[in-house]
């Protein structure tokens, strides 16, 4: 045996697992291509390139890294990206040395100033804020003052309402403005447009969904978890899914989206487990008050009801939930949390959206497919949301085509680009 052979033999072999190791970069490729084509079409029509602003409140390395990653991803498809920071200089390099320096100034007011400035800036088409900043109600407040016409993260209450009520479309001219803008409008109720088809109804645009939940859905579609042969809204029928995280930004919205498409979803959090199911027309139960029954009928007639219901889970521990699940989605921001491989159902699909790895190294010994990260798809959904908002703004301009002359013509071109983009890039999706 040669010395080279001996050296090769001494290197321990990595175990070979039958499950596929998936990469979000490859899954996001088709979306990146369609986004790039849509941007190029705008350039060819001499329309302005969309501009996205990312607001950094604190110089913590993960947020800075994500901001830089977003910038590179936007440059790759032709989107203008700017980072607006609450500080100048190299504070990010001295964070550990001067932690108090960032706690002594009015951080909330500074972030609010930047958000309101971006709301007013006509050159800014989309706004994202790198959360968490404070957590809890302070972050919720900041999310609500982002102009919903520029919200590309889907965190405004208007979009949350639509998401939880499974409303896919909005009328752009009914979308309210935000504080600090020249003209303030009042948020209107969710559209009651029929939503059985997948084509954009005339006069409507897509509602915005949170980027990471949508990214997970798109990944599951690409993997083949969704059954396109089933009717729209039931393409996860017969699937059981565990989502380990119930945050308002990712976990809960994801559970709702999956349930709205027909899945039985175990929503597992640190203190409880609940079950999300698609809401169906149920027979009146004797234990429901007549007031509830009447309200249910009225809301159903007005299309103002949740398309999912949340019930107590029959299990009090995560293990039986995960053992039953065809898909397990991990989103726990802790390096110590790992889903035991022994709990994974043979042939299941496992997806990790946490910054930490929530699955053991041998997860593919039981899982048919494992996706360790969804970051690239998340950025693609962020860009997709930006274009949806830009195209919706262009469609709104059509209403002033006659008095505005040139603007109306530009809007007509923009609408053509919008229709092409939505038909090609977005028509396959099985959720809003």
C-alpha angles and dihedrals in degrees: 000000000000122000089251092053091048091051091049092049091052093059109092112240120238112242115258113227124195094224119095120249107220130200123213090211091066094043091051094049097094091049092049090051093051093046091050090049091050091051091048090051089055091051092050089052089049092244122149117270111244116256124212124195122202115200117211115197100178133025096239113149098235092055092045091049091049090049092052091046090051090050092054092046091051093048089052092061098034101259118140111236128189130182116217113196133190090224140047131224128014100327090135089066095052100040094116091049097051110026092150093058090073095047097054100065128068097269096171091051091048093051090046090052090054093047092050091047090052090047090057097041107099091199091062114087100172137026129199127176123204105237147224098060104145101345126222123039096349092061090043090056092051091049091056096052093058107105105257087219087063100033107119095168096063093231099127114107091242090064093040089056091051092046096051092044092045094240108160102183138050135187104241094213090056093055109108126232126239135248113281096033125119094252123025121209132189120247111252128217122271116281118265093207116141109263105191096109132058100229120100108255115235111272094018137097133196118280115238121254128197109272102233097046089047090048091055090049092050091049091052089050091052092047090053101248090127113074107222090191090069121081119274110277093026101065092116093048111144093018122122116204133185117207111191102204131051103195117149090238101051120351102051096041090049093051090050094049092050093046091049087059093055105269127134102234128197107203106203120193136165094268106025149010122225132176125235118202135171111264115242132182100277129194114255109272120221093229094059119095119243088242091059092046092051093046090050091053093048094047092048091052090050093044089240103129137097117268089214137045130214118219136173111275118244088224126068096194131056096234100077090043093054093043090058096044126108088194128031118194118192123200107155113137094217129101091210096058114093130165105230110244089222089067094056115105112240108263096013125145116239123199127184121199098163123105084239127059108256095186132071119252093254095053091120090062086079106013118082090213135011127195109190097189140013100192097118092050090047091057090048090053089048089054091044090054090049092055092046089055093045092050091046089054089052091051090052089058090064089075090067097041095118100048095033099049108185093031091058091054091050090050091052090056090046090052091054090053090047094052092048093049096046094047096048104032104031109027095092098061118116097205134046 
